[in-house]
Amino acid sequence: MDRKKCHIVPIAICLLCVVILFSSCGLKQVPDSPLNPPDPHNPTEPHEPTKIQGLEASILERKDGIELRWTSHAEADRYRIYRSTSRIETWEGIGETKDIQFYDIKSEENQLKEETPYYYWVTWVNADEAEFGQDIIPVMGVFSSQVEDELEPNNRLENPTKLVKGKEYDAFICAFTDAEGEIAIDEDWYVFERTDCTVEETLKVDISILDNFSFINHLKLWFYHKDGTIDGEEGNIIRFPSSRCLYSFPSDVSKVYFRIAPFGISENIGIGSYKIQLPSE
């Protein structure tokens, strides 16, 4: 009997080791993993990691590549940058930085294609090598060695170009098909602020499309006013060679925002230019 007990004990120990080994290899919830950091108010429950804020990529701002910008993160030791030619394809890591901007410059080693939409997202890494924010929405960037638009980056409502009456502005705009066949478009935002908002007034906006413009009859202007909320008006189709669009100011509105973008794009893909002016008369 003593000899049988000697055989049973080692077998039991081996089985216990196997159970421990397999349980350690299996999937399990780790509350403080990089993708599931603990909620500071409830450390036993995972919470959504903080993403990078304010991410934007330059569109026709540089002739040598694409510039990325974002808001600094208080807990970040450094940032990692990823790039793709599609919103949903495999992402390629292209660099790290401790700064809050990154230059994706075309070179012999970095063969960026001109007039091609590239998508970027940025994660932040803490001092413990944990990476956060992998599910951030990608942003699009485009460059051309032939085009540089000094009015960019006015492709967001939050950063419109302020227009002054009597001054003419040259601008570029683009539309492309990405690797998945999706249309990716640039849009330009402008704002005009009047000094007297106690009277009704009609704002005149003259837009001239140049002869070589790729979006003839495919450009549109939308008016908005922003006094607490954004209210959109019906868009105006901009036709070659020029159009005058009118906006009637309500008596209690001081600012008007307007957006210009390619519209009804199909085969008209590329970069085009136009002029915009608020007549002084």
C-alpha positions, -999 to 999 in steps of 0.1 A, spaced: 0 0 0 28 24 8 44 18 -26 10 26 -44 7 59 -24 42 69 -37 30 65 -73 -3 84 -67 12 115 -52 35 124 -81 7 118 -106 -16 142 -87 11 168 -86 16 165 -124 -21 168 -130 -22 199 -108 7 215 -128 -11 208 -161 -43 225 -149 -24 255 -137 -4 257 -169 -35 256 -191 -54 280 -170 -26 305 -172 -26 302 -210 -63 307 -215 -82 340 -220 -90 359 -189 -102 395 -181 -73 417 -170 -88 449 -156 -56 469 -158 -44 458 -193 -34 485 -218 -67 482 -237 -88 480 -205 -73 503 -179 -91 504 -145 -117 531 -137 -101 553 -111 -135 555 -93 -141 518 -94 -107 500 -99 -124 465 -102 -142 476 -134 -126 483 -168 -133 516 -186 -128 531 -220 -92 543 -225 -87 580 -232 -81 587 -269 -60 613 -286 -80 645 -291 -78 670 -319 -61 648 -345 -59 664 -379 -39 658 -411 -29 685 -436 -46 686 -469 -28 705 -497 -8 725 -471 26 711 -479 44 703 -511 68 677 -496 44 655 -475 17 655 -449 17 671 -414 -2 656 -385 -12 676 -354 -30 666 -322 -36 677 -286 -11 667 -260 -22 639 -235 -12 644 -199 -2 608 -193 16 602 -226 53 594 -226 53 594 -264 30 589 -294 29 562 -321 18 571 -357 0 546 -380 -8 551 -417 -30 533 -444 -43 540 -479 -78 529 -467 -100 535 -437 -102 498 -431 -70 482 -444 -41 470 -424 -23 499 -406 15 504 -408 35 519 -380 55 548 -394 71 564 -364 71 576 -328 75 610 -313 74 629 -280 60 660 -298 24 667 -307 30 668 -344 45 645 -370 58 651 -405 52 623 -430 77 635 -456 81 620 -491 116 605 -496 134 577 -513 127 555 -483 92 568 -478 75 567 -512 43 586 -507 22 591 -538 10 625 -547 -27 634 -548 -35 602 -529 -55 601 -497 -37 587 -467 -54 578 -435 -37 582 -401 -43 575 -364 -22 582 -334 -19 563 -301 -3 573 -269 22 553 -249 28 557 -211 60 552 -192 51 516 -186 50 509 -223 12 505 -224 -4 518 -256 -39 534 -256 -64 547 -281 -62 521 -309 -99 527 -319 -95 564 -328 -113 575 -360 -87 580 -388 -81 613 -405 -73 619 -441 -42 638 -455 -33 647 -490 -3 665 -506 8 676 -540 42 689 -551 24 713 -575 -2 727 -551 0 744 -517 -32 760 -503 -23 788 -479 -59 789 -467 -57 754 -452 -64 739 -427 -99 754 -430 -114 720 -437 -133 720 -404 -161 741 -389 -139 747 -358 -112 764 -378 -128 785 -407 -110 811 -427 -122 846 -418 -132 866 -449 -130 903 -453 -152 922 -478 -134 934 -509 -106 909 -507 -103 880 -532 -90 846 -520 -74 818 -541 -83 783 -528 -79 747 -538 -101 717 -531 -99 680 -538 -117 647 -541 -102 612 -544 -111 576 -544 -93 556 -517 -81 520 -519 -115 507 -510 -133 527 -537 -148 552 -512 -149 588 -522 -128 610 -498 -133 647 -502 -118 679 -489 -141 708 -479 -134 744 -471 -151 764 -443 -153 802 -442 -169 827 -418 -180 863 -421 -189 884 -391 -207 917 -395 -205 946 -371 -242 955 -371 -266 926 -365 -297 947 -357 -308 950 -393 -316 926 -421 -288 923 -447 -280 903 -478 -245 889 -480 -231 885 -515 -205 857 -522 -188 856 -556 -171 823 -565 -151 820 -598 -142 785 -611 -111 785 -632 -110 769 -667 -89 739 -656 -112 731 -626 -119 694 -622 -153 699 -605 -173 720 -630 -209 718 -620 -198 696 -591 -191 722 -565 -216 734 -539 -219 761 -513 -239 757 -481 -247 786 -457 -250 782 -420 -255 805 -390 -242 797 -356 -258 815 -327 -261 786 -303 -268 760 -330 -259 754 -366 -288 758 -391 -282 747 -426 -297 763 -457 -302 746 -491 -269 744 -510 -261 765 -541 -246 747 -571 -216 766 -583 -214 767 -621 -186 776 -645 -173 803 -649 -187 820 -618 -217 823 -595 -230 848 -571 -247 833 -540 -268 853 -516 -274 849 -479 -300 869 -460 -289 877 -425 -317 874 -399 -318 905 -378 -304 887 -347 -275 868 -364 -240 883 -364 -220 855 -381 -225 834 -412 -205 802 -419 -203 786 -453 -189 754 -465 -177 747 -500 -172 711 -511 -172 689 -542 -208 676 -548 -221 647 -569 -186 634 -575 -183 604 -598 -155 605 -624 -144 640 -615 -115 631 -592 -85 653 -585 -75 688 -574 -93 720 -585 -90 757 -578 -114 786 -574 -116 822 -562 -139 835 -535 -148 871 -527 -173 891 -507 -179 922 -528 -176 955 -509 -205 972 -526 
